[in-house]
Amino acid sequence: MSTKSLIVILVIGLAACTSAPATVLATLPPPSPIPTATTQPPPTATALPTATPRPTNTPRPTNTPRPTASPPPPEPWTIAGSGDSIADMGHPCLPAVAHITGNASSAYFSVTNLDANNESIDLLVNTVDTYDGYRPLDWADGVCTTRFEVKASGDWTIEILPLPHLAADPGWWLTIPGTREGAGDAVFFLHGTPDTAQISGNAGGNYFAVIGWGTRSDLLVNTVDPYDGTVLLDKRTFAIEVRAIGPWTIAVK
């Protein structure tokens, strides 16, 4: 939303001054007579002012250090491996989207993000199918991922996409009103003020969840049955997260 500024420019014109012509001088009234002199009493003595103390020296202000420029967010980076692994995050924690791929052999595949105390934050992936999906990373207050625990057979990748780098990519945004179609785990952002979402998906009867992210996360849909319905969205919702196997459609108004 753009903010329009109204700037009012005041121009003051200055008129040129010229001597008054004779016709104008003739209309002026004659000067008043000079008043007669009157005797004035001598002025009383005025006390001399007291000496004003000299001002004290004001110390010079100390030099204020110039503020340092905030470092730009890191570019997207990829963590790759094979089999069971403990993989460091590689950068300070920051809100991002994690693009995770793996499990080409359709064995068991799980990815868990851990904090600095090696405590589990979220089970990002838990499947026996080939996986290629997107999950929010460190969006909640006070959450900081420092490493990942991967359980896998075969190769896997975790691409970290910092949110500032996604903001300029229109492919991540849905303008309201609008419809988004996809398949599997996904994240997209909303441009505009939302009201409702018409959601359909999970034709195969797998696990299906839709979460709205705003000042908090709202679980909009949570089912293992095929779903087709309309839900209310908090007007501060800025992103939608989908957990799904198979295709889905979300129309936001």
TORVEX-491108 format. One line per 3 residues: number of its first residue (from 1); their letters; for each residue x, z, y negated of N, C-alpha, C. Coordinates in nm, 3 decimals, m for minus. Example, Ala and Ser with C-alpha at 12.3 -4.5 7.8 and 13.67 -1.06 7.14 Angstrom:
BEGIN
1) AS) 1.319/0.780/0.569/1.230/0.780/0.450/1.320/0.780/0.330  1.285/0.708/0.225/1.367/0.714/0.106/1.290/0.787/m0.003
// end
This chain:
BEGIN
1) MST) 0.085/0.000/0.117/0.000/0.000/0.000/0.090/0.000/m0.123  0.076/m0.091/m0.220/0.159/m0.100/m0.339/0.093/m0.024/m0.452  0.179/0.028/m0.540/0.128/0.102/m0.656/0.155/0.022/m0.779
4) KSL) 0.049/m0.006/m0.851/0.063/m0.086/m0.972/0.087/0.007/m1.090  0.186/m0.027/m1.171/0.218/0.053/m1.290/0.172/m0.020/m1.413  0.109/0.056/m1.503/0.061/m0.002/m1.628/0.154/0.039/m1.738
7) IVI) 0.217/m0.060/m1.800/0.316/m0.032/m1.905/0.258/m0.079/m2.037  0.246/0.012/m2.129/0.192/m0.020/m2.260/0.307/m0.026/m2.358  0.322/m0.140/m2.423/0.432/m0.159/m2.519/0.372/m0.156/m2.659
10) LVI) 0.419/m0.061/m2.741/0.369/m0.046/m2.877/0.470/m0.108/m2.971  0.424/m0.205/m3.049/0.510/m0.274/m3.145/0.467/m0.231/m3.284  0.559/m0.175/m3.360/0.529/m0.130/m3.496/0.594/m0.227/m3.593
13) GLA) 0.512/m0.293/m3.674/0.565/m0.387/m3.773/0.598/m0.315/m3.902  0.712/m0.345/m3.957/0.754/m0.285/m4.083/0.735/m0.386/m4.197  0.654/m0.351/m4.298/0.631/m0.442/m4.411/0.748/m0.438/m4.507
16) ACT) 0.784/m0.553/m4.566/0.897/m0.560/m4.660/0.855/m0.500/m4.794  0.948/m0.420/m4.854/0.919/m0.353/m4.982/0.967/m0.441/m5.098  0.881/m0.463/m5.201/0.917/m0.541/m5.320/0.879/m0.463/m5.445
19) SAP) 0.942/m0.495/m5.561/0.908/m0.428/m5.690/0.768/m0.467/m5.732  0.694/m0.370/m5.791/0.557/m0.397/m5.835/0.557/m0.492/m5.954  0.472/m0.597/m5.960/0.467/m0.689/m6.073/0.407/m0.623/m6.198
22) ATV) 0.420/m0.686/m6.314/0.377/m0.628/m6.443/0.228/m0.601/m6.448  0.145/m0.688/m6.390/0.000/m0.667/m6.394/m0.039/m0.538/m6.325  0.033/m0.501/m6.219/0.002/m0.375/m6.149/0.050/m0.259/m6.232
25) LAT) 0.168/m0.271/m6.298/0.220/m0.161/m6.382/0.125/m0.132/m6.498  0.058/m0.235/m6.551/m0.031/m0.215/m6.668/m0.153/m0.133/m6.632  m0.194/m0.133/m6.512/m0.313/m0.058/m6.474/m0.283/0.087/m6.443
28) LPP) m0.155/0.124/m6.438/m0.122/0.262/m6.406/m0.154/0.352/m6.525  m0.197/0.476/m6.511/m0.226/0.566/m6.622/m0.100/0.601/m6.699  m0.115/0.634/m6.832/0.005/0.671/m6.909/0.065/0.799/m6.855
31) PSP) 0.195/0.817/m6.879/0.259/0.938/m6.828/0.203/1.062/m6.896  0.202/1.174/m6.830/0.155/1.300/m6.887/0.255/1.352/m6.988  0.206/1.424/m7.100/0.300/1.477/m7.199/0.395/1.577/m7.136
34) IPT) 0.515/1.583/m7.194/0.615/1.677/m7.142/0.573/1.817/m7.180  0.565/1.911/m7.093/0.523/2.047/m7.129/0.627/2.115/m7.217  0.576/2.208/m7.311/0.666/2.282/m7.399/0.746/2.381/m7.317
37) ATT) 0.864/2.412/m7.372/0.951/2.504/m7.300/0.897/2.645/m7.310  0.906/2.721/m7.211/0.866/2.862/m7.208/0.986/2.946/m7.173  0.983/3.071/m7.225/1.095/3.162/m7.200/1.082/3.219/m7.061
40) QPP) 1.185/3.206/m6.984/1.184/3.255/m6.846/1.270/3.381/m6.839  1.221/3.484/m6.769/1.305/3.604/m6.753/1.427/3.571/m6.669  1.535/3.641/m6.697/1.657/3.615/m6.620/1.632/3.644/m6.472
43) PTA) 1.691/3.565/m6.386/1.670/3.588/m6.242/1.733/3.717/m6.196  1.671/3.780/m6.104/1.728/3.901/m6.047/1.844/3.864/m5.956  1.934/3.959/m5.942/2.051/3.933/m5.857/2.009/3.924/m5.711
46) TAL) 2.061/3.824/m5.649/2.031/3.804/m5.506/2.145/3.860/m5.425  2.109/3.942/m5.328/2.213/4.003/m5.244/2.288/3.895/m5.168  2.420/3.915/m5.161/2.503/3.821/m5.085/2.467/3.829/m4.937
49) PTA) 2.467/3.711/m4.870/2.435/3.715/m4.727/2.544/3.785/m4.648  2.502/3.853/m4.545/2.600/3.919/m4.458/2.675/3.814/m4.377  2.792/3.851/m4.336/2.875/3.758/m4.259/2.812/3.734/m4.121
52) TPR) 2.804/3.610/m4.086/2.751/3.574/m3.954/2.865/3.572/m3.853  2.849/3.643/m3.740/2.959/3.644/m3.643/2.983/3.504/m3.588  3.107/3.475/m3.564/3.141/3.346/m3.507/3.088/3.335/m3.364
55) PTN) 3.041/3.216/m3.329/2.990/3.201/m3.192/3.101/3.217/m3.090  3.064/3.274/m2.978/3.162/3.289/m2.869/3.185/3.153/m2.804  3.300/3.139/m2.743/3.331/3.014/m2.674/3.245/3.000/m2.549
58) TPR) 3.177/2.889/m2.537/3.096/2.861/m2.419/3.184/2.796/m2.312  3.184/2.854/m2.191/3.271/2.794/m2.088/3.225/2.652/m2.054  3.321/2.568/m2.027/3.289/2.432/m1.989/3.217/2.431/m1.855
61) PTN) 3.120/2.341/m1.840/3.051/2.334/m1.711/3.146/2.289/m1.600  3.121/2.344/m1.482/3.204/2.303/m1.369/3.166/2.162/m1.326  3.260/2.094/m1.267/3.233/1.960/m1.219/3.138/1.963/m1.100
64) TPR) 3.026/1.891/m1.110/2.928/1.883/m1.001/2.967/1.770/m0.909  2.983/1.800/m0.780/3.023/1.691/m0.689/2.913/1.587/m0.679  2.953/1.463/m0.672/2.856/1.356/m0.657/2.793/1.362/m0.518
67) PTA) 2.659/1.338/m0.511/2.597/1.341/m0.378/2.650/1.228/m0.290  2.671/1.264/m0.166/2.720/1.162/m0.073/2.602/1.078/m0.023  2.625/0.952/0.000/2.519/0.862/0.048/2.487/0.895/0.193
70) SPP) 2.358/0.895/0.226/2.316/0.920/0.364/2.362/0.805/0.452  2.420/0.836/0.566/2.465/0.727/0.653/2.346/0.647/0.705  2.360/0.518/0.718/2.250/0.438/0.772/2.225/0.473/0.918
73) PPE) 2.103/0.453/0.967/2.077/0.482/1.108/2.159/0.390/1.196  2.196/0.436/1.314/2.276/0.350/1.402/2.196/0.228/1.448  2.268/0.123/1.478/2.206/0.005/1.536/2.156/0.039/1.677
76) PWT) 2.059/m0.035/1.728/2.017/m0.013/1.867/2.136/m0.019/1.962  2.134/0.065/2.064/2.242/0.064/2.162/2.182/0.079/2.303  2.260/0.042/2.402/2.212/0.040/2.540/2.301/0.128/2.628
79) IAG) 2.235/0.208/2.711/2.302/0.288/2.813/2.268/0.224/2.947  2.369/0.193/3.026/2.344/0.123/3.153/2.416/0.195/3.266  2.360/0.182/3.385/2.422/0.244/3.500/2.361/0.193/3.628
82) SGD) 2.397/0.260/3.736/2.346/0.223/3.868/2.333/0.349/3.952  2.221/0.362/4.022/2.201/0.479/4.107/2.175/0.606/4.027  2.178/0.721/4.096/2.156/0.850/4.030/2.266/0.875/3.929
85) SIA) 2.226/0.916/3.807/2.324/0.932/3.700/2.278/1.038/3.600  2.378/1.097/3.533/2.355/1.177/3.413/2.423/1.101/3.300  2.343/1.051/3.204/2.396/0.964/3.099/2.376/1.031/2.964
88) DMG) 2.486/1.041/2.886/2.477/1.099/2.753/2.403/1.006/2.658  2.337/1.065/2.560/2.261/0.989/2.460/2.354/0.896/2.381  2.472/0.946/2.342/2.571/0.863/2.274/2.565/0.868/2.123
91) HPC) 2.457/0.921/2.065/2.442/0.936/1.920/2.364/1.063/1.893  2.372/1.116/1.769/2.284/1.229/1.735/2.138/1.190/1.755  2.057/1.289/1.793/1.917/1.258/1.823/1.845/1.210/1.698
94) LPA) 1.751/1.118/1.718/1.673/1.062/1.609/1.549/0.998/1.669  1.437/0.992/1.593/1.317/0.928/1.648/1.345/0.782/1.683  1.303/0.744/1.801/1.333/0.610/1.849/1.230/0.570/1.953
97) VAH) 1.242/0.447/2.001/1.168/0.400/2.117/1.271/0.366/2.224  1.247/0.413/2.346/1.337/0.385/2.458/1.279/0.272/2.541  1.354/0.163/2.551/1.315/0.050/2.638/1.392/0.065/2.768
100) ITG) 1.317/0.095/2.876/1.379/0.129/3.004/1.346/0.022/3.106  1.450/m0.021/3.179/1.429/m0.118/3.288/1.502/m0.069/3.413  1.451/m0.110/3.530/1.520/m0.075/3.653/1.430/m0.086/3.774
103) NAS) 1.485/m0.044/3.888/1.412/m0.037/4.015/1.369/m0.175/4.066  1.459/m0.270/4.059/1.428/m0.405/4.107/1.393/m0.407/4.255  1.444/m0.310/4.331/1.418/m0.305/4.475/1.290/m0.230/4.508
106) SAY) 1.217/m0.184/4.406/1.090/m0.109/4.425/1.109/0.014/4.512  1.220/0.086/4.489/1.241/0.216/4.551/1.191/0.323/4.452  1.230/0.448/4.471/1.189/0.551/4.375/1.277/0.542/4.251
109) FSV) 1.214/0.554/4.132/1.285/0.543/4.005/1.224/0.641/3.907  1.309/0.729/3.852/1.263/0.823/3.750/1.370/0.840/3.642  1.324/0.864/3.520/1.413/0.889/3.406/1.355/1.008/3.330
112) TNL) 1.439/1.111/3.310/1.399/1.232/3.238/1.497/1.252/3.123  1.445/1.277/3.002/1.535/1.312/2.891/1.551/1.463/2.883  1.675/1.506/2.853/1.713/1.647/2.853/1.761/1.690/2.716
115) DAN) 1.746/1.820/2.684/1.796/1.873/2.558/1.938/1.928/2.576  1.989/1.994/2.472/2.128/2.043/2.476/2.149/2.150/2.581  2.041/2.216/2.626/2.050/2.317/2.730/2.018/2.260/2.868
118) NES) 2.014/2.128/2.878/1.980/2.060/3.002/1.839/2.091/3.050  1.754/2.130/2.957/1.613/2.152/2.989/1.538/2.020/2.977  1.444/1.998/3.068/1.366/1.874/3.068/1.274/1.869/2.946
121) IDL) 1.273/1.753/2.876/1.182/1.730/2.764/1.061/1.652/2.810  1.082/1.539/2.878/0.971/1.455/2.920/1.015/1.370/3.040  0.923/1.349/3.132/0.945/1.257/3.242/0.905/1.119/3.193
124) LVN) 1.002/1.043/3.147/0.975/0.915/3.082/0.927/0.809/3.181  0.987/0.808/3.300/0.950/0.709/3.404/0.942/0.782/3.536  0.839/0.746/3.615/0.823/0.804/3.749/0.743/0.704/3.831
127) TVD) 0.813/0.618/3.906/0.745/0.506/3.971/0.818/0.462/4.097  0.748/0.389/4.181/0.809/0.323/4.296/0.798/0.172/4.280  0.763/0.127/4.160/0.752/m0.015/4.129/0.867/m0.058/4.038
130) TYD) 0.892/m0.188/4.035/0.986/m0.241/3.936/0.935/m0.202/3.797  1.028/m0.156/3.710/0.985/m0.101/3.582/1.050/m0.173/3.465  0.966/m0.201/3.362/1.012/m0.254/3.235/0.910/m0.207/3.130
133) GYR) 0.945/m0.101/3.058/0.847/m0.044/2.965/0.913/0.028/2.849  0.827/0.074/2.758/0.871/0.138/2.632/0.809/0.277/2.622  0.893/0.377/2.582/0.845/0.514/2.567/0.894/0.572/2.435
136) PLD) 0.809/0.653/2.365/0.857/0.723/2.245/0.967/0.823/2.283  1.060/0.840/2.191/1.172/0.931/2.217/1.194/1.018/2.093  1.183/1.149/2.113/1.209/1.250/2.007/1.116/1.233/1.887
139) WAD) 0.988/1.211/1.911/0.892/1.201/1.801/0.836/1.337/1.761  0.835/1.434/1.852/0.780/1.566/1.821/0.882/1.648/1.743  0.832/1.738/1.658/0.918/1.824/1.576/1.006/1.910/1.667
142) GVC) 1.133/1.920/1.630/1.225/2.008/1.700/1.276/1.956/1.833  1.241/1.833/1.869/1.285/1.776/1.997/1.410/1.692/1.975  1.510/1.713/2.062/1.637/1.641/2.046/1.694/1.608/2.183
145) TTR) 1.692/1.480/2.217/1.748/1.436/2.344/1.900/1.424/2.334  1.970/1.483/2.429/2.116/1.472/2.432/2.166/1.392/2.553  2.084/1.382/2.659/2.124/1.307/2.777/2.002/1.270/2.861
148) FEV) 2.025/1.182/2.958/1.919/1.138/3.049/1.960/1.167/3.192  1.863/1.209/3.272/1.881/1.222/3.416/1.807/1.107/3.482  1.881/1.024/3.555/1.824/0.905/3.618/1.832/0.921/3.769
151) KAS) 1.719/0.896/3.835/1.713/0.889/3.981/1.678/0.745/4.016  1.770/0.675/4.081/1.748/0.532/4.101/1.825/0.480/4.221  1.778/0.367/4.271/1.852/0.285/4.367/1.875/0.151/4.298
154) GDW) 1.998/0.121/4.266/2.026/m0.003/4.197/2.046/0.018/4.048  2.053/m0.093/3.976/2.088/m0.093/3.834/1.969/m0.051/3.747  2.001/0.005/3.632/1.901/0.044/3.534/1.962/0.036/3.394
157) TIE) 1.877/0.024/3.291/1.922/0.025/3.152/1.825/0.109/3.068  1.880/0.173/2.966/1.800/0.245/2.865/1.847/0.197/2.729  1.766/0.118/2.662/1.799/0.069/2.527/1.731/0.159/2.425
160) ILP) 1.809/0.214/2.333/1.757/0.304/2.230/1.734/0.224/2.101  1.608/0.222/2.054/1.569/0.146/1.936/1.527/0.244/1.826  1.617/0.278/1.732/1.580/0.370/1.624/1.462/0.317/1.543
163) LPH) 1.371/0.407/1.504/1.250/0.363/1.434/1.278/0.286/1.305  1.380/0.322/1.224/1.402/0.242/1.101/1.427/0.095/1.130  1.483/0.062/1.244/1.509/m0.079/1.276/1.384/m0.151/1.324
166) LAA) 1.283/m0.075/1.365/1.158/m0.138/1.409/1.062/m0.162/1.293  1.082/m0.088/1.183/0.987/m0.096/1.072/0.980/m0.236/1.011  1.092/m0.309/1.011/1.095/m0.442/0.948/1.057/m0.554/1.045
169) DPG) 1.027/m0.520/1.170/0.995/m0.622/1.269/0.843/m0.629/1.285  0.778/m0.737/1.240/0.632/m0.744/1.248/0.578/m0.742/1.390  0.663/m0.773/1.487/0.618/m0.772/1.626/0.576/m0.635/1.676
172) WWL) 0.621/m0.529/1.608/0.586/m0.393/1.649/0.459/m0.342/1.583  0.401/m0.419/1.491/0.291/m0.370/1.408/0.159/m0.438/1.440  0.051/m0.359/1.431/m0.086/m0.411/1.441/m0.155/m0.381/1.309
175) TIP) m0.197/m0.487/1.238/m0.270/m0.470/1.113/m0.418/m0.444/1.144  m0.473/m0.340/1.081/m0.612/m0.300/1.103/m0.704/m0.379/1.010  m0.816/m0.437/1.060/m0.858/m0.439/1.200/m0.778/m0.541/1.279
178) GTR) m0.754/m0.511/1.405/m0.678/m0.604/1.487/m0.681/m0.562/1.633  m0.635/m0.650/1.719/m0.639/m0.627/1.864/m0.500/m0.648/1.922  m0.463/m0.558/2.011/m0.333/m0.566/2.079/m0.358/m0.577/2.230
181) EGA) m0.292/m0.673/2.293/m0.299/m0.688/2.438/m0.160/m0.669/2.496  m0.153/m0.606/2.611/m0.024/m0.583/2.672/m0.039/m0.549/2.818  0.073/m0.507/2.878/0.074/m0.466/3.019/0.182/m0.360/3.035
184) GDA) 0.152/m0.258/3.113/0.249/m0.152/3.138/0.265/m0.058/3.020  0.370/0.025/3.028/0.398/0.123/2.922/0.440/0.051/2.794  0.382/0.094/2.681/0.408/0.024/2.555/0.387/0.118/2.438
187) VFF) 0.442/0.078/2.323/0.426/0.148/2.196/0.406/0.044/2.088  0.313/0.069/1.995/0.302/m0.016/1.877/0.255/0.068/1.759  0.280/0.015/1.637/0.252/0.090/1.515/0.134/0.028/1.441
190) LHG) 0.065/0.111/1.362/m0.055/0.069/1.291/m0.028/0.052/1.143  m0.078/m0.058/1.087/m0.070/m0.082/0.943/m0.212/m0.076/0.887  m0.243/0.031/0.814/m0.376/0.051/0.762/m0.430/0.187/0.807
193) TPD) m0.552/0.217/0.768/m0.616/0.344/0.803/m0.712/0.322/0.919  m0.685/0.382/1.035/m0.769/0.357/1.152/m0.894/0.444/1.152  m0.993/0.400/1.229/m1.117/0.476/1.246/m1.152/0.489/1.394
196) TAQ) m1.162/0.375/1.463/m1.195/0.377/1.605/m1.104/0.281/1.681  m1.097/0.303/1.813/m1.023/0.213/1.902/m1.109/0.182/2.023  m1.130/0.053/2.048/m1.201/0.010/2.168/m1.094/m0.025/2.271
199) ISG) m1.095/0.048/2.383/m0.986/0.042/2.480/m1.040/m0.002/2.616  m0.969/m0.093/2.680/m1.002/m0.132/2.816/m0.874/m0.153/2.895  m0.878/m0.120/3.024/m0.760/m0.137/3.107/m0.773/m0.064/3.239
202) NAG) m0.664/m0.065/3.315/m0.654/0.006/3.443/m0.749/m0.050/3.548  m0.758/m0.180/3.555/m0.847/m0.243/3.654/m0.808/m0.206/3.796  m0.680/m0.176/3.818/m0.634/m0.142/3.953/m0.656/0.002/3.992
205) GNY) m0.711/0.084/3.902/m0.738/0.224/3.935/m0.612/0.307/3.951  m0.510/0.279/3.868/m0.387/0.360/3.868/m0.398/0.465/3.756  m0.289/0.529/3.725/m0.291/0.623/3.612/m0.292/0.544/3.482
208) FAV) m0.379/0.587/3.387/m0.395/0.516/3.260/m0.414/0.620/3.150  m0.326/0.616/3.050/m0.337/0.709/2.937/m0.307/0.635/2.808  m0.377/0.675/2.701/m0.352/0.622/2.567/m0.341/0.741/2.474
211) IGW) m0.233/0.745/2.397/m0.205/0.857/2.306/m0.195/0.804/2.164  m0.260/0.873/2.070/m0.246/0.841/1.929/m0.148/0.937/1.864  m0.053/0.882/1.789/0.049/0.964/1.722/0.020/0.967/1.571
214) GTR) 0.003/1.089/1.517/m0.015/1.108/1.373/0.057/1.234/1.332  m0.014/1.329/1.271/0.047/1.459/1.245/0.062/1.538/1.374  m0.002/1.491/1.480/0.011/1.546/1.614/m0.017/1.431/1.712
217) SDL) 0.002/1.457/1.841/m0.032/1.356/1.941/m0.170/1.388/1.997  m0.257/1.285/2.005/m0.393/1.300/2.056/m0.406/1.219/2.185  m0.447/1.284/2.293/m0.469/1.216/2.419/m0.607/1.150/2.413
220) LVN) m0.610/1.020/2.391/m0.735/0.947/2.369/m0.801/0.908/2.501  m0.719/0.867/2.599/m0.768/0.829/2.732/m0.674/0.889/2.835  m0.731/0.941/2.945/m0.651/1.000/3.052/m0.731/0.989/3.181
223) TVD) m0.703/0.887/3.262/m0.788/0.860/3.377/m0.710/0.787/3.486  m0.767/0.789/3.607/m0.716/0.709/3.718/m0.821/0.607/3.760  m0.922/0.589/3.678/m1.028/0.492/3.705/m1.018/0.376/3.606
226) PYD) m1.075/0.261/3.639/m1.085/0.154/3.538/m1.156/0.207/3.414  m1.110/0.163/3.297/m1.162/0.222/3.173/m1.205/0.113/3.075  m1.319/0.139/3.009/m1.366/0.054/2.900/m1.452/0.141/2.809
229) GTV) m1.398/0.176/2.691/m1.473/0.264/2.602/m1.415/0.263/2.462  m1.484/0.334/2.373/m1.443/0.344/2.233/m1.418/0.490/2.198  m1.308/0.516/2.128/m1.270/0.652/2.090/m1.244/0.658/1.941
232) LLD) m1.257/0.779/1.887/m1.224/0.803/1.746/m1.074/0.819/1.730  m1.022/0.772/1.616/m0.881/0.791/1.583/m0.871/0.877/1.458  m0.776/0.969/1.458/m0.744/1.041/1.336/m0.694/0.940/1.232
235) KRT) m0.740/0.955/1.109/m0.705/0.856/1.006/m0.556/0.857/0.972  m0.484/0.959/1.016/m0.339/0.965/0.992/m0.259/0.908/1.109  m0.327/0.851/1.209/m0.257/0.792/1.324/m0.172/0.674/1.279
238) FAI) m0.043/0.678/1.315/0.048/0.570/1.275/0.099/0.489/1.393  0.075/0.537/1.516/0.126/0.466/1.633/0.037/0.493/1.753  0.036/0.399/1.846/m0.036/0.412/1.973/0.064/0.399/2.087
241) EVR) 0.056/0.492/2.181/0.137/0.487/2.303/0.045/0.461/2.422  0.085/0.369/2.508/0.006/0.335/2.627/0.090/0.365/2.751  0.028/0.435/2.848/0.089/0.456/2.981/0.001/0.384/3.080
244) AIG) 0.050/0.279/3.141/m0.037/0.195/3.223/0.043/0.121/3.328  m0.029/0.079/3.433/0.018/m0.020/3.529/m0.081/m0.135/3.520  m0.031/m0.252/3.480/m0.121/m0.365/3.465/m0.166/m0.384/3.321
247) PWT) m0.252/m0.484/3.297/m0.290/m0.522/3.160/m0.389/m0.425/3.096  m0.389/m0.427/2.964/m0.479/m0.345/2.884/m0.504/m0.415/2.750  m0.612/m0.375/2.682/m0.647/m0.429/2.550/m0.694/m0.314/2.461
250) IAV) m0.645/m0.311/2.336/m0.686/m0.210/2.239/m0.720/m0.279/2.109  m0.844/m0.261/2.063/m0.890/m0.316/1.935/m0.912/m0.198/1.839  m0.838/m0.199/1.730/m0.844/m0.089/1.633/m0.920/m0.136/1.508
253) K) m1.015/m0.053/1.464/m1.092/m0.082/1.343/m1.076/0.032/1.244
// end
